[in-house]
């Protein structure tokens, strides 16, 4: 199993991402439920464009963040750190993705927030179940 396969398998089982955007000298982070797309190596989430992070991002922004499990045992720690690009997904592209999101999170059907994509360009996965401090790294630039 290559690094992206292992990372993708784990990310597909999680559901909350913390992501951070910046503009000028300001940074802001947010949490969101996400769906993960292995083919695009991307997260999809809902967020209001009028939120602080939505306003800072505009339609396109650099983004960094994390996804982590909640274990209390050091030997079981797993988590992802990432960097990429956050963009507002417009219709009609968003329709199929939004339906997939709604299937995973049915409560989202009543939300009017738009869909966003976090395209992952760099992923570092720490997986202590493979040995303390074991890291798997994936870079989009190396896949081209």
N, C-alpha and C positions, 0 to 999 in steps of 0.2 A: 504494500500500500504506500503510495507516494504521500508527500506532505499535504498537498491540497486535498487528497481523498480523506486523510485522517482528520484534518481541520474541518472539512465540510460535513463529515459524519457527526462530529461533535456539535458544530454550529446548528445543524438541523434539529437537534434535540433541545436546544435552548430557546428562549423567547424574549429576553430583555437585553437591549443594547444601550450602553451609555455612549453618547457621541458629543463632541465638542467642536464648536466653530469659533472663528475669530474674525474681527474686522478692526483694522487700525491697531490700537493698543488694547482692545477689549476681547475677552474670551467668555464663552458661555457654554455650559453643558446641559444636556437633557437626557432623559431616559425614555425609551419607547418599546412597545412590543414590536417584534419584527418577524418577517418571513425571510428565509434565506434561499437564494437561487444559485445552485451549484454551477450551472452553465455560464451564467454571467458573473459569478463570484461577486454577489451583491446582496445587500439587505434592502428590504422594502418596509416602510413604516408610514404611519400617519402622523402629521403634525400641522398645526395651524400656521399659516404664513404670517399671522400677526403676533405670534409668540416672540419672545426676545430672540431666541435662536433662529426662528424663521425669518425675522426681519434682518438679522445679521447675515444670514446665508444668501438672501435674495433668491435668484433662480439657480445659482451655481456657486459652490464654495468648497474650499479645502476642508477636510474633516479628519479628526482622529478620535479614537475611542476604545472601548473595551467591552467584552462579554465575559462574564465569569460565573462559575458555579458558586455555591454557598456552603461548601464543606467546612467543617471545623478541624479536619484532620489534614495535616501538612502533606502527608504522603498521597492524598487524593486531590490535591489542588490542580485545577485545570482552568485555563483562561486564555483569552485572545486579546492582544493589543493590535490595533490596526491604524492605517492611514489610507486616505482615499479622497473621493470627491462626492459631495452631496449635491443632488440636483432635484428640482421639482419635476415630477413626471406629469406631462400634459396628456389630455385625451387626444386621440383614442388609445395611445400606448398604455395608459394607466388602467383601462377597463378590465382586461384579463388578469392583470396583477392584483387589482383591487378585489376582484371576485375570489382569487386565491387567498388573499389576506382575510377576507370576510369568512371564508370557510374555516380558517384556523382560529380566528377571533370573532365569533358571531356578534358580539356586542358592537363591533365596528360598523355593522350595517346601519346603525342609527347615527353615526358620526358623519359630519360633513367635511371634516378636515381632508385636505388633499394628500395624495400619495407622494412620497419622496423615495429616491434611490440613493443608497450609499454604495458607490462602486469601490470595491476594495482594491487598492494598488499594492499594499504591503500588509502582510499578516505575520505575526509572531504568536505561536501557540505554545504556551508552557503547559506541559503535561507531566506532573510528578508521578502519575501511575506508570510511566515508562522509565522512571528513575528520577531521583531528586534533581530538579532544575533542568530537566530535558526540554529542549526547545526545538520546534519545527518551524521553518520559515518558508514563506511563499511570497514571490515578487512577480507582479504582473509583467513588468518590463522584461523579465527573463523568459516569459512564455511566448513572446512575439517572434 
